[in-house]
Amino acid sequence: MAADGTHSAVRTALGVGTSGAGDLGRAMINILFRADLRPHLRGCPSPPARSPRRRRPACRRPWTARRTGSSTSPATSTGASAPRTSRTSAASVQAAVGDPDLAVGVRSVLPWRPRSSLADRFAVGRVFLVGDAAHTVSPLGAFGLNTGVADAHNLAWKLAAVHHGEAGAGLLDTYAQEREPVAAATLDQAMRRLADPQLHWGRGPEADAARAAAGVWAAPVVHLGRRYDSAAVVDPRPELPSTVDLAVALGGSPGSRVPHAWVDGISTLDLVASRWTLLVGAAGDRWLAAAAEVGLPAHRVGAPWLPDDGAVLVRPDAIVAMRVTTPVPDPARFLADVLDQVPARPVAVPST
C-alpha cells in the first residue's frame, strides 16, 4: 500500500502520472499553537477570522483542554513565501485573533499549497495507491481526509480476506474499479465549490437551486452517498439520484452504503461490525434460516428500504453487496452462490 502523500515517490517510481488542475492559488501556512482563547470566544465556536492589520485570511478551530483550560488550535493564513519563525507565526495568530498581547505558544509551522490531482491508476500489480498518493482534493468542502479514509476502508477488508484465504486475488482488482470513479467525482465536486464558495456554505432554497444549476451535490451526499460498480457488487446501481437528501441517496441500492436503521437500539451500521452480514425484512424467516445454514450473521430490520420478504447482504465495509426484493426458491443456495461470487473465492484444489 502506497500512502506517501501528494508527491508520492512510490507513484513516481511506478511511472503513474496524474491529471487535474494541479497547484491552486498561493501557498498557505498551517500554524499549530496553544493559547487561552476563552475571553475571545465567549463560549461560542470560533468563526473564520481575518487579520485586521495584514488582511490575511485565517481560520481558528479551537477546542478546550480540560486540565489547563487553554485551547490548542490550527490557524491557516496566506503568505507562505516569507520565512517563518515562532515569533512571526505568533504575531500572525495574534493578528488573526485581534489581541496583540495574547500569549501564544507555537507548536509547529507547516507550509502547504491547495492542489487538485488524480492518479492515472490506483493499482499497479501488488501496489495500491491510497489517500493523497492517489488523489489530492482541493480543501473547500473538506472532502480530502474522508476520501483517503474511504480508500483504506475499501482496501483493508479485501487485503485481509485474500490474506486469510477467504477470497481470491481478483477481489483486489475491485479496489481501483470502485475507488477511482468516486475519487474523480469528489475532486470534481470540490473544484465546483472552489469557483463559488457559497455553493458549499449557502443555506436555504436559493442556495439549493444554485447548487442544482451548478451540478453541486449536497456535502453529505459527497461524503457518504458514493456508489460502487464492480464485480464485488451484484447488480450495482451506480447512478446517484438527483437529490440533496442523503436518506434518498442511501436507499439500500447495491453498491451504496447500508442505510441506518435501529434494531433493538443498535444501528444497522454497528450490526455489520466489519463482517459479512445479512439484513432481512420483517417477514424474513426463510432468510434467517438460510443465513444460519451458511454461517452468516443475520438480523431482522424494519425499514422502508427493505421489503418485508426481502434481504440485503452487506460487505465488511458496510457496502450493500446484494439486494433481493422478490422471492427466491432456495435462499441458502442463493446466499452460498453469492458469497462465492462476490469475494471471488479461490477454488479449492482436491488433495491427492
N, C-alpha and C positions, 0 to 999 in steps of 0.2 A: 504494500500500500504506500503510495507516494502522497504525502501530505506536507510538502515542504514549501508551501507558500506561493505567492503570486509569481515570483521569478524562479520557479521550481527548477533546480538543477537536474532532477530526475527526468522531468518532462523534456528538458532540452537534450539530455543525453539520449533519450528515446527518439529524438527527431520529430516530436509532436509540436506543431505550430499552434498559434492562437489566432482568433478573429475577434472583431469587435472594435469599439471606439478607442480602446487603449486609455492613456492618461487623460484625465478630465480636470480642467481648471488648474488652479495654483496648488502648490504643496501646502500641507497642513501640519500642525503640531498638536500632539496629544500631551497634556501635562497632567500627571497624576500627583495630587497634592493632598495635604492634610491641613485642615483649618476648621475653626469653630464658626459655622455659618448660621447658627441659630438666631442671632439677632437680625439677620437679613432675611431669613425665611419666614419668620413668624408662624412656624408650624405648618407652612404650606410647601408643596413640592416646588422646586426651583424652576422658573421658566427659562427659556433661552435668554442669554444676556449679550449685550454689545458693549464693548469698551467705550466709555464716554469720551476718552481722550484720543484714542487711536482709531476708533471706528472699526475695530477688529471684531468680526462676529465670533461668538464663543458660546459654548454650551456647558452648563453646570448641571451635574446629575448627582446630588449629594444623598447620602444615607447616614443615619445616626449610628455612631459607635457607642454601644450601650454603656460600656465601662468608663469611658473617658468623657462622654458627652460631646465629642467633637465629630467632625464629618470628614470622610475621605471621598474625594470626587475627581472624576476626569474632566478636564476643561480642554476644549478644542478651539484653536484660533489660527488664523492665517499668518503668513509671514515667516514660513519655514526657511526662507533663503538666508536669513540672518543667523549668525552663530548664536547658540542658546547656552545660557548659563543658569544656575539656580537662581541668581539674583534677578536676571531679566525675566525668567519664567515666573518668579514670584510676583514681579511687577505686573506682568500680564494678567495674572489671576486677580490681583488687587484691582486692576483697572476694570476687569470684567464684572467683579462683584460691586465695584463702586466704593471701595473702602481702602484708601491709601495706607492706613495704619493696620490693616488686617495681618495677623501673624500667619504666615504661610510656610509650611514645610514641604518642599518639593521632593517627591519620591522618584520620579522618572520623567524624562522628556524624550518623546519618540516622534520623529518625523514620518509622515506618510502622504500619499497622494491618492485622491479618488481615482478609480480605474474601472473600466468595464471590458472584460475579455473572457473568451470562452475557448477552452482547449479543443482542438480539432478532433481528438479522440480521448475518451475517458479510460480506455483499457488497451494495453499492448502486451500480448502474451500473458505472463503471470503478474504484470504490474497494473495496478488500478490507481488512477488519479482521483484524489478526494479533496474537498474543500477548495481553498484558493489556488491550489495547483491545477484544479480542473476549471475553475471559474472565479473571476473577481467581480463582485457586484457593486455598482455604484451605491453610495450609502443611503440615499434618500429612500425611505421605506424600511430600512433595517432588515433587509432580506438576506444579507450575506451569511451571517452566522447560522441561521436556521437552514439555509440551503446546504451549507457544509455539514451540519449535524445530520441532515436527512441523507446525505451521501453515505456517511459512516453507518447510519442506522440501516440503510438498504443493503450495504455490503456485508456487515458484520454477521448477520444470521446466515447468509449464503456461504460465507467462508467457513463458518462453524459447521454447517450441515455437510459440506463437502469434506472437511477435515475429519469428521466423525463417521464418514461413510454413509450418511443418511441421504445424500444427493449426489448426482453425477456432476462432473465438471461443467457440463453445459449450463447448469444453473448460474454459474458465474457470468456467462455471456449476457444474462438479463440485466446485470448492473448497468452497463452502458446503454442498453436498449431503453431502460426506464429513466435513468438519471439525466442523460444528455438532453432529451426534449424538455424536461422540467426545468433544468438549469437555463436553457436557452430562453424559455418563456419568462423565467424570473428576471433574467438580465433585461429582456425587452420591457417588462413592466417597470423595472427600476429606472430605465432610461426615459420612459414616457413621463415619469414623475419628475425627473430632473429638469425637463423642459419647462414644467409649471408645477412648483411645489404644492400649490393649492389643490391640485388633482389628488394629492395624498392627504393633506391636512383638512381640506374643506369638509364641512358637515351640512346636512340638510338636503332637501330636494334639488336645489340648484346645483349643488356640488355633485350629487348623484348623476344628474343629467349631463354635467360637463365631463364626468368620468366616462359615461356611456358613449358620448360623442368622440372622446379621445381614445377609446379602446382600453381604458384603465380599469382593471378589476379592483374590487374592494380588497384591502390589505389582508384580511383573514383568509380570503379565497386564495391569494398568492401563497400565503404561509402554509395552509392546510388543505386546500382544495385540489391539490395535484392528483392526476390520474395516470396510471401506468398502463402501457400497452406492450406486452412482451409474452414470451412463452410461459412465464410464471403466473399468468392470469388466464382463466378460462373465459372466453367470450368477452374480452375487455370492452369498456365503453370510454375511450379516451377523451371524447369531446366534452368540454365543460359547458354546462347550461349557461345561457345568457342571464346571469343573475348577480346580485350583490349580496345574496343571502347564503351564508355558509351552510346553513341547515339544508338548503336545497341542493347545493353542490355535493354535500355528503349525504347522498340518498341511498347508500348501500350498493352502489353500482360496482361491478367487478373492476378492480384497478384503483379504487378510491380508498381513502382512509375509512375504517369502520366507524360509523356514527356512534355517538354517545347515547346510551340508554341505561336507566337504572335497573339493576337486577338484585333484589333483596338488599338495597342500599349500597351496591357496588357498581361502578361504571363498567360498561362493556369493555372499555379500553384497559381497565385493570384486570378483567377476567381473562383477557388474552394472555397476559403475563409472559410475553416473548416465546410463545409456543403455538403450534397449530391448534386452532380452537374452532369448534362448530357452534354456531348460534342458531337456534331453531325457533319457529313461531309457537304461538300458544297451543296449537294442536299438533305439535311435532313429536308425538310419542314414537313414531316409527323411526324418525331421525335420531332420537336419543338412544334407542335400542341399537341402531346401526353404528353410532359413534362408539358405544360401549364394545361392540363386536370388533371394531378395528382399533380399539385402544386410543380413542380421541377424546379429549375433554370436551364436554358439551354443556350448554346452558340454554334454558328456555327464556326467550325475550319477547316482551310485548311492546312492539314499536310499529309505527306506520310504514317503515321501510322494509318490514319483514312480514310477509303474508302468514296467516295462521298455520298453514301446512307447508311453509317454505323453510329454507335454510341458507345460511351463508357460511362459507369456510374462510376463516381469517388466517393470514400468514403470521409468522412470528413478529413481523414488523408492523402489525396492525392494519395491513392492507387486505381488502377483500379479494380473495383468490377466485371465488366462485359464488354465484348466487343461483338458487333453484327456486322457481316460483310455481312450477307445475308438478303434479305427482310423478314419482319415479318408481318403477316396478320393484327394484331391489336396491334400496338405499345403501346397504352395507357394501354391495359390489360396486355401486356407483362411487362411493367415497374412496374405496380402495383403489379404483382406477384413477381417480383424480389425484390422490396422494402419490401415485406412481408417476403420473404425467407432469404435474406442476413442478416438483423438485428435480425432474429429470433423473430419477433414481437409477443408480448403476444396476445393470443386470447381473444377478448372481451367477457365478460360474460353478457348475456342479463339481464337487470333489471327485477325484478318481482314486 
